[in-house]
Amino acid sequence: MQKITLILLALLSLAGCMNGQPKNLRNACSIFEDNRSWFKAAADSEKRWGVPISVSMAFIYQESAFRSRAKPARSRILWIIPGPRPSNAYGYAQALDSTWADYQNSTGNPRAKRSNFSDAVDFIGWYNANSYRRNNIPLHDARDLYLAYHEGNTGFERRTYADKQWLIDTAAGVQVNADRYQGQIDRCADELGKNWWQRLFS
């Protein structure tokens, strides 16, 4: 009986890893319940880089809505014909080819993939930690971190976002989402942190 239970739990865990886009994007607890391995990955990123789980999750929500193979929308020629994409951004974090290569080289992780949640959430932690070092942006300040993420740290230093009201509004929305996620995570982190054995007997 115990062997059967272990097999079933392993299958459930595998199914969780294969889940697509979460159903309730506005609730961090629900997202992590659907994808238990994501919580550990996000917590590992927080421990490594100091960036709160809530901030990283708000970034992924904004960039890809938790779609693993997200790409920027194509432009339209004559409003009908699909044109080129505005950039080579890809994956959960919408990281550019060049920035992703910097991350791989800096962290010694050449096999990291933008479509892998663990790698993507670690990338966001790495990038935001760099923003803290370069521009002294507090790691809980999702708004300014997002401005630096979008414009690059050199762009943030030059305030290239100042005349982009749409971007300032978007960054404010990222902060709102991060604050909401934090309130939710505060209520469910203990339960999410339990391993399958602890959950079985809790």
Secondary structure, DSSP 8 states (H G I E B T S, - for coil): -HHHHHHHHHHHHHHHHT--S-S-TT-HHHHHHH-HHHHHHHHHHHHHH---HHHHHHHHHHHHTT-TT------EETTTEE---S---BTTTTB-HHHHHHHHHHHT-TT--TT-HHHHHHHHHHHHHHHHHHH---TT-HHHHHHHHHHHHHHHHTTTTTT-HHHHHHHHHHHHHHHHHHHHHHHHHHHHTS-HHHHHT-
